[in-house]
Amino acid sequence: MILILKKVFSHNWLAILYFNFRMLPLKQAIRLPFDFYYRIRFECLGGKVQLNTKTIYRGMIKIGGRGSDIFNRTDTVIDLKGMLLINGKLEIGHGCMLLIEKEALVVFGDNVRIGAMSKIYCKQKIYFGNEIDFSWECQIFDTNFHYVRDLLTKMIDIKDNFVRIGSYNWFGNRVTVMKGTITPDHLIVASNSLCNKDYTIYSEYSVLGGIPVKQIGSNKERVFENMEDVTKIDLFFNQNKPIL
């Protein structure tokens, strides 16, 4: 009974009702696809939300719950001045910040998971493919926030540039993705790495790591548990355990 009550009260029902009925058409809002947990802060809801899926169901988009059992209870922040386009299941973890500036666009594919305490800041466009997993405390920015001038050429560097994350990508904890980042499908990026350019020169199933990243491995694939028979995986490891 206590576990049931904890689960019920982990949902932020005021945020759920307010956001769904304010940001979605009535026929979508009544299904309550956006599910919020714990402390949610809406800095601005002046932008637009579009759900581009054939089926819309309760709790399709979960925000603020993932990682709440590990990190201290802090606000999950939504600052939506631009456009948010969602093409399937989405999970944004506890204590995250999602900030989309005016005239900017963030697109999420299907089955995208953003770990707790991560930050997404969009000035232009950030595109996520399908089946993507970011671990905790990651940063995804399509801007440098400030202009920088080259003293010799007097040229000013571009401050904003779109980001495109390929499908079946896995990013370890505390990875920073900066403007101009483009990744191929089926990619692994090691923890504490920095991405800041086009990496489609690398083949699929590569492993990148470092500051900035470089190739450190190949022919590696993230096992997405929701797509695999986990029982068979566990059985494989149990049968191949070393004898101590």
Helices and strands as residue ranges (DSSP letters): H 2-10, H 13-23, H 26-29, E 34-36, E 40-45, E 48-51, E 61-63, E 76-80, E 83-86, E 90-92, E 97-100, E 105-108, E 112-114, E 119-122, E 125-128, E 132-134, E 139-141, E 163-165, E 169-171, E 176-177, E 187-189, E 194-195, E 206-209, E 214-217, G 225-227, H 230-239
